[in-house]
């Protein structure tokens, strides 16, 4: 299981949709990773702590559970220096603060609610990603 297939992608999307609807229905919360982690870090003693921790724990445990069931865990190689990963992560954190949310919050939840801010944010994410890929692969070379 090293390549995504249309069926695997569809199943993943369906699971994300179900989880998003369940979180909104049960807790009235948006499944934006930035807000979930931010809530854990800024107010760990609040009553929201348990569902936030369970959400993050589920993201960590799920791949382990899948590998236990399937006997396979894909190996992921990121050919980038750790410093560059740290800088990239820092810049993403700044972007999520400036953009009032992350790609998962805007793209999955905000788009589903037809939020104008989320539609603009998601179009901006996609355009920037497309431009970056084009520049790094065809102009700069990569």
PAZAPA-4460 file (N, C-alpha, C; in steps of 0.05 Angstrom, whole numbers, plus 32768, in hexadecimal, padded with zeros to 4 digits):
% residues 142
    n_x    n_y    n_z   ca_x   ca_y   ca_z    c_x    c_y    c_z   seq   type   mol
   8011   7FE8   8000   8000   8000   8000   8012   8019   8000     1      X     A
   801F   801E   7FEA   8031   8035   7FE8   8026   804B   7FD6     2      X     A
   8012   8045   7FC6   8007   805A   7FB4   7FE9   805D   7FB9     3      X     A
   7FE0   8075   7FB7   7FC4   807A   7FBA   7FB5   8072   7FA1     4      X     A
   7F9F   8065   7FA4   7F8E   805E   7F8E   7F75   806F   7F90     5      X     A
   7F65   8071   7F7A   7F4C   8080   7F7C   7F3A   8076   7F92     6      X     A
   7F39   805B   7F96   7F27   8050   7FAA   7F31   8058   7FC6     7      X     A
   7F4B   8055   7FCB   7F57   805C   7FE5   7F52   807A   7FEA     8      X     A
   7F56   808B   7FD6   7F52   80A7   7FD9   7F35   80AE   7FE0     9      X     A
   7F22   80A0   7FD2   7F06   80A4   7FD7   7EFF   809B   7FF4    10      X     A
   7F09   8084   7FFC   7F03   807B   8017   7F0F   808E   802C    11      X     A
   7F27   8098   8027   7F33   80AC   8039   7F22   80C5   803B    12      X     A
   7F19   80CF   8025   7F07   80E6   8024   7EED   80E2   8033    13      X     A
   7EE2   80CA   802F   7EC9   80C4   803D   7ECD   80C3   805B    14      X     A
   7EE3   80B7   8064   7EE9   80B6   8081   7EEE   80D1   808C    15      X     A
   7EFC   80E2   807D   7F00   80FE   8086   7EE5   810C   8089    16      X     A
   7ED4   8108   8075   7EB9   8114   8076   7EA8   810B   808D    17      X     A
   7EA9   80F1   8092   7E9A   80E6   80A9   7EA4   80F1   80C3    18      X     A
   7EBF   80F2   80C6   7ECB   80FC   80DF   7EC4   811A   80E3    19      X     A
   7EC4   8129   80CD   7EBE   8146   80CE   7EA1   814A   80D7    20      X     A
   7E8F   813B   80CB   7E73   813E   80D1   7E6E   8135   80EE    21      X     A
   7E7B   811F   80F6   7E78   8115   8112   7E82   812A   8126    22      X     A
   7E99   8136   8121   7EA4   814A   8134   7E92   8162   8135    23      X     A
   7E87   816B   811F   7E75   8181   811F   7E5B   817A   812C    24      X     A
   7E51   8162   8127   7E37   815A   8133   7E39   8154   8150    25      X     A
   7E4E   8148   8159   7E51   8140   8175   7E5A   8158   8187    26      X     A
   7E6E   8166   817D   7E7B   817B   818D   7E75   8197   8183    27      X     A
   7E6A   819A   816B   7E66   81B4   8160   7E80   81C2   8159    28      X     A
   7E94   81B3   8153   7EAF   81BE   814D   7EB8   81B7   8131    29      X     A
   7EC8   81C9   8126   7ED4   81C5   810B   7EED   81B5   810E    30      X     A
   7EF1   81A3   80FB   7F09   8191   80FB   7F21   819F   80EE    31      X     A
   7F29   81B6   80F8   7F41   81C4   80EE   7F58   81BD   8101    32      X     A
   7F6C   81B2   80F7   7F83   81A9   8107   7F8F   81C0   8116    33      X     A
   7F92   81D7   8109   7F9E   81EE   8116   7F8E   81F6   8130    34      X     A
   7F74   81F7   812E   7F64   81FE   8145   7F64   81E8   815B    35      X     A
   7F64   81CF   8152   7F64   81B9   8165   7F7E   81B9   8175    36      X     A
   7F95   81BA   8167   7FAF   81BA   8175   7FB2   81D4   8185    37      X     A
   7FAA   81EA   8179   7FAC   8204   8187   7F9D   8204   81A1    38      X     A
   7F85   81F8   81A1   7F75   81F6   81BA   7F82   81E5   81CF    39      X     A
   7F91   81D0   81C6   7F9F   81BF   81D9   7FB6   81CE   81E6    40      X     A
   7FC4   81DE   81D6   7FDC   81EC   81E0   7FD5   8205   81F0    41      X     A
   7FC0   8213   81E9   7FBA   822C   81F7   7FA8   8229   820F    42      X     A
   7F97   8215   8210   7F86   8211   8227   7F83   81F4   822E    43      X     A
   7F99   81E7   8238   7F98   81CA   823D   7F85   81C2   8254    44      X     A
   7F7D   81D5   8265   7F6C   81CE   827B   7F4E   81D2   8274    45      X     A
   7F48   81DA   825C   7F2C   81DF   8255   7F1C   81C5   8251    46      X     A
   7F02   81C8   8250   7EF1   81B1   824D   7EF3   81A5   8230    47      X     A
   7EFD   81B4   821E   7F01   81AB   8202   7F19   8199   81FF    48      X     A
   7F29   8196   8213   7F42   8187   8211   7F3F   816A   8209    49      X     A
   7F2B   815C   8214   7F29   813F   820F   7F23   8138   81F2    50      X     A
   7F11   8146   81E5   7F0B   813F   81C9   7F22   8147   81B7    51      X     A
   7F30   815E   81BD   7F47   8166   81AE   7F5D   8152   81B0    52      X     A
   7F63   8148   81C8   7F78   8134   81CC   7F71   811A   81BE    53      X     A
   7F57   8112   81BF   7F4E   80FA   81B2   7F51   80FC   8194    54      X     A
   7F4C   8113   8188   7F4E   8118   816C   7F6B   8115   8163    55      X     A
   7F7E   8122   8171   7F9A   8120   816B   7FA4   8104   816F    56      X     A
   7F9C   80F7   8185   7FA5   80DB   818A   7F9B   80C9   8174    57      X     A
   7F83   80CD   816B   7F78   80BD   8155   7F88   80C0   813B    58      X     A
   7F93   80D8   8136   7FA3   80DC   811F   7FBE   80CD   8121    59      X     A
   7FC8   80CA   8139   7FE1   80BC   813E   7FDD   809E   813E    60      X     A
   7FC7   8095   814A   7FC3   8078   814E   7FB8   806B   8134    61      X     A
   7FA9   807A   8124   7F9D   806E   810C   7FB1   8060   80F9    62      X     A
   7FC7   806D   80F1   7FDA   805E   80E0   7FE5   8045   80ED    63      X     A
   7FE9   8046   8107   7FF4   802F   8115   7FDF   8018   8114    64      X     A
   7FC6   801F   8118   7FB0   800B   8118   7FAD   7FFF   80FB    65      X     A
   7FAF   8010   80E7   7FAD   8006   80CC   7FC4   7FF4   80C5    66      X     A
   7FDC   7FFB   80CE   7FF3   7FE9   80C8   7FF0   7FCF   80D7    67      X     A
   7FE4   7FCF   80EE   7FE0   7FB6   80FD   7FCC   7FA4   80EF    68      X     A
   7FB8   7FB0   80E3   7FA3   7FA1   80D4   7FAD   7F97   80B9    69      X     A
   7FBA   7FA9   80AA   7FC3   7FA2   808F   7FDF   7F95   808E    70      X     A
   7FEE   7F99   80A3   8009   7F8F   80A4   801C   7F9F   8093    71      X     A
   8014   7FB7   808B   8024   7FC8   807A   8022   7FE5   8083    72      X     A
   8038   7FF2   8085   8038   800F   808B   804B   801C   8076    73      X     A
   8040   802C   8064   8051   8038   8050   8068   8048   805B    74      X     A
   807F   8045   804F   8096   8055   8057   8095   8070   8049    75      X     A
   8099   8085   8058   8098   80A0   804D   80B4   80AC   804F    76      X     A
   80BE   80B5   8039   80D8   80C2   8038   80D5   80DF   8031    77      X     A
   80DF   80F0   8041   80DE   810D   803B   80FB   8117   8037    78      X     A
   8103   811B   801E   811E   8122   8018   8124   8140   801D    79      X     A
   811F   8149   8035   8123   8165   803C   8132   8165   8057    80      X     A
   8143   8179   805A   8152   817D   8073   813E   8183   808A    81      X     A
   8143   8179   80A2   8132   817E   80B9   812E   819C   80BE    82      X     A
   8142   81AC   80B9   813F   81C9   80BD   812B   81D5   80AA    83      X     A
   812B   81CB   8092   8117   81D5   807E   80FB   81CD   8086    84      X     A
   80F8   81B4   8091   80DE   81AB   809B   80D4   81BD   80B1    85      X     A
   80E7   81C4   80C4   80DF   81D5   80DA   80D7   81F1   80D1    86      X     A
   80E6   81FC   80BE   80E0   8217   80B3   80C5   8215   80A5    87      X     A
   80C0   8201   8095   80A7   81FD   8087   8090   81FB   809B    88      X     A
   8093   81EB   80B0   807F   81E9   80C4   8079   8203   80D2    89      X     A
   808E   8212   80D8   808A   822C   80E4   807A   823F   80D2    90      X     A
   8081   823F   80B8   8073   8250   80A5   8056   8248   80A2    91      X     A
   8051   822E   80A2   8035   8225   80A1   8026   822E   80BA    92      X     A
   8033   822D   80D1   8026   8237   80EA   801F   8254   80E8    93      X     A
   8031   8264   80DD   802C   8281   80DA   8014   8284   80C6    94      X     A
   8015   8275   80B0   7FFF   8277   809D   7FE4   8270   80A8    95      X     A
   7FE3   825B   80B9   7FC9   8253   80C4   7FBF   8269   80D7    96      X     A
   7FD1   8276   80E5   7FC8   828C   80F6   7FBE   82A4   80E6    97      X     A
   7FCD   82AB   80D1   7FC5   82C2   80C1   7FAB   82BB   80B1    98      X     A
   7FA8   82A2   80A9   7F91   829A   8099   7F79   8292   80A9    99      X     A
   7F7B   8295   80C3   7F65   828D   80D5   7F5D   8270   80D2   100      X     A
   7F70   825E   80CF   7F6B   8242   80CD   7F7E   8234   80BA   101      X     A
   7F7C   821A   80BA   7F8E   820A   80A9   7F7F   81FE   8091   102      X     A
   7F8E   81F0   8081   7F83   81E5   8069   7F6C   81D1   806F   103      X     A
   7F6E   81C2   8084   7F59   81AF   808B   7F40   81BE   8095   104      X     A
   7F44   81D3   80A4   7F2D   81E2   80AE   7F1E   81F0   8098   105      X     A
   7F2E   81FE   8087   7F21   820D   8071   7F18   81FA   805B   106      X     A
   7F29   81E8   8052   7F23   81D7   803B   7F0E   81C2   8040   107      X     A
   7F0E   81B6   8057   7EFB   81A0   805C   7EE1   81AC   8069   108      X     A
   7EE5   81BB   807E   7ECD   81C4   808D   7EC1   81DE   8082   109      X     A
   7ED3   81F2   807D   7EC9   820B   8074   7EBC   820A   8059   110      X     A
   7EC8   81FA   8046   7EBC   81F7   802C   7EA0   81EA   802E   111      X     A
   7E9E   81D6   803F   7E84   81C8   8043   7E6F   81DB   804E   112      X     A
   7E77   81EF   805D   7E64   8203   8068   7E60   821A   8055   113      X     A
   7E6D   821A   803D   7E6C   822F   802A   7E76   824A   8035   114      X     A
   7E8A   8249   8047   7E95   8261   8053   7EA5   826F   803D   115      X     A
   7E9F   8289   8039   7EAD   8299   8025   7ECB   829A   802B   116      X     A
   7ED1   829E   8045   7EED   82A0   804D   7EFC   8286   8047   117      X     A
   7EEF   826F   804C   7EFB   8255   8047   7EFF   8250   802A   118      X     A
   7EEB   8258   801A   7EEE   8255   7FFD   7F05   8264   7FF2   119      X     A
   7F08   827D   7FFA   7F1F   828E   7FF2   7F39   8282   7FFC   120      X     A
   7F3A   8279   8015   7F52   826D   8020   7F5A   8254   8011   121      X     A
   7F47   8243   800B   7F4C   822A   7FFD   7F56   822F   7FE1   122      X     A
   7F49   8242   7FD3   7F53   8249   7FB8   7F6F   8254   7FBA   123      X     A
   7F75   8263   7FCE   7F91   826E   7FD2   7FA4   8258   7FD7   124      X     A
   7F9D   8244   7FE9   7FAF   822D   7FEE   7FB5   821E   7FD4   125      X     A
   7FA0   8219   7FC5   7FA3   8209   7FAD   7FB3   8218   7F98   126      X     A
   7FAE   8231   7F94   7FBD   8241   7F80   7FDA   8243   7F88   127      X     A
   7FDF   8247   7FA1   7FFB   8249   7FAB   8009   822E   7FA7   128      X     A
   7FFC   8218   7FAD   8007   81FE   7FAA   800E   81F8   7F8D   129      X     A
   7FFB   81FE   7F7B   7FFF   81FA   7F5E   8016   820B   7F54   130      X     A
   8018   8224   7F5C   802D   8235   7F54   8048   822B   7F5E   131      X     A
   8049   8223   7F77   8061   8219   7F83   806B   8200   7F74   132      X     A
   805A   81ED   7F6F   8062   81D5   7F60   806C   81DD   7F44   133      X     A
   805E   81EE   7F37   8066   81F6   7F1C   8082   8203   7F1D   134      X     A
   8086   8216   7F2F   80A0   8223   7F31   80B6   8210   7F38   135      X     A
   80B2   81FF   7F4C   80C8   81ED   7F55   80CE   81D7   7F40   136      X     A
   80BA   81CF   7F31   80BF   81B9   7F1E   80C7   81C3   7F02   137      X     A
   80BC   81DA   7EFA   80C0   81E3   7EDE   80D1   81FC   7EDB   138      X     A
   80D3   820D   7EEF   80E2   8225   7EEC   80FD   8223   7EFB   139      X     A
   80FC   821D   7F15   8114   821A   7F25   8121   81FF   7F1F   140      X     A
   8111   81EB   7F1B   811B   81CF   7F17   811C   81C1   7F32   141      X     A
   8112   81A9   7F32   8112   819C   7F4C   810F   817F   7F4B   142      X     A
***
